[in-house]
Amino acid sequence: MNHSNARFAEFDYLICQHGGDVDAAFDELESFIQGLQDDMVALDRQTKRQDAMAVASIAYRLKSSAKLRGIDLLHQSAIQIEQSARRNRMGQL
């Protein structure tokens, strides 16, 4: 599959991390998105259960994963979620 026309800042960052290999960057992005979908379901479930430690754990994983891929908006959001959960402020999520 030719993904050479797909361009945005985060993807450019991934391409650089993969030494210019667009297909490898795209594969990593696809894998990340699948994991993100799973994490969003888990985050929703644990938030509804008011399980602050589980929410913090999921947010920590999202924060780390987003940071590694240069996805700043998700990284910053995950920081806020993690901090609120660790302070047991579930109502702020």
C-alpha positions, 0 to 999 in steps of 0.5 A: 500500500502506498502511503506516501501522500499521508502527511501531518506533523505527528506522522512526519515524526514517526517517519523520522523515527523509522528512518524515512520508511513510510510504510513502517511508520504507517504500520506503527500508527495503525497498531497504535490506533487499535490499541488506543481504541481498546484503551478508550473502551477500558478508560470509559469502563473504569471511569464509570466504575470510579476506579481511580487507580485503573484510570490512572494506569490506563492514562499513564500508558496512553501518556507514554505511548503518545509521547513516544509517537510525538502526539502532543495533544493526546499526551497532554490530555493523558497527563491531566487524566492521570493527575486527576485520577491519582488525586481521586478526582473522578468527577473532573474527568 
